[in-house]
Amino acid sequence: MCCGLKLQKPLAAVKSLTSTAVAVLLEAAKTGQVIDGQLLQKRLTICGTCPQLDRERVVCNSCQCFLKVKAALTAAKCPEGKW
């Protein structure tokens, strides 16, 4: 069950979400909306110490975003105010 929906094919759903995340990052990179690697690493390090991090899914429990995607976007903000 995910988001109140029973998933018939959970692996297919994960693959779909992964490809969507990659597409978002690629489009953001085309328009200069992706941060540099050094700042990304800093953000991810901060997230790694946060109690809201779901380490298994690499998702923020505060906003339910995939951290590796959200942290890479220039306009993104941490819902906990940490970056």
C-alpha positions in Angstrom: 0.0 0.0 0.0 1.3 3.4 -0.9 -0.5 6.8 -0.5 -3.7 4.9 0.3 -3.4 2.9 -2.9 -2.7 -0.8 -3.2 0.1 -1.2 -5.6 -0.2 -4.2 -7.8 3.4 -3.9 -9.0 5.5 -2.1 -6.4 8.8 -2.6 -8.3 7.3 -1.0 -11.4 6.1 1.9 -9.3 9.7 2.4 -7.9 11.2 2.3 -11.4 8.6 4.8 -12.6 9.4 7.2 -9.7 13.2 6.8 -10.3 12.9 7.6 -14.0 10.7 10.6 -13.1 13.3 11.9 -10.7 16.0 11.5 -13.3 13.9 13.4 -15.8 13.3 16.3 -13.3 17.0 16.6 -12.7 17.9 16.5 -16.3 15.4 19.2 -17.1 16.5 21.3 -14.2 20.1 21.0 -15.3 19.2 22.3 -18.8 17.9 25.5 -17.3 20.6 26.0 -14.7 18.4 25.1 -11.8 20.8 22.5 -10.3 23.4 23.3 -7.6 27.1 22.4 -7.9 28.4 19.2 -6.5 30.1 20.7 -3.4 26.9 22.4 -2.2 24.9 19.2 -3.0 27.3 17.2 -0.8 27.0 19.8 2.0 23.2 19.5 1.9 23.2 15.7 1.9 25.6 15.7 4.8 23.2 17.9 6.8 20.3 15.6 5.8 22.3 12.6 7.0 22.3 13.9 10.5 18.6 14.8 10.6 16.2 12.6 12.5 13.6 13.2 9.7 15.7 11.2 7.3 14.3 7.8 6.3 17.6 6.1 5.6 16.0 3.1 4.0 14.2 5.1 1.3 16.5 8.1 1.4 13.4 10.3 1.8 12.7 13.2 4.1 9.9 12.3 6.5 8.9 16.0 6.8 8.2 16.6 3.1 8.3 13.0 1.6 10.8 14.2 -1.1 13.6 12.1 -2.5 16.6 13.8 -1.0 19.0 13.2 -3.8 16.6 15.0 -6.1 15.4 17.8 -3.9 18.8 18.6 -2.5 20.2 19.1 -6.0 17.6 21.8 -7.0 18.6 25.4 -6.7 15.2 26.6 -5.4 14.7 23.8 -3.0 14.5 24.5 0.7 14.7 22.1 3.7 11.3 21.9 5.4 13.2 21.8 8.7 15.1 25.0 7.9 18.5 23.3 7.9 19.5 24.5 4.4 
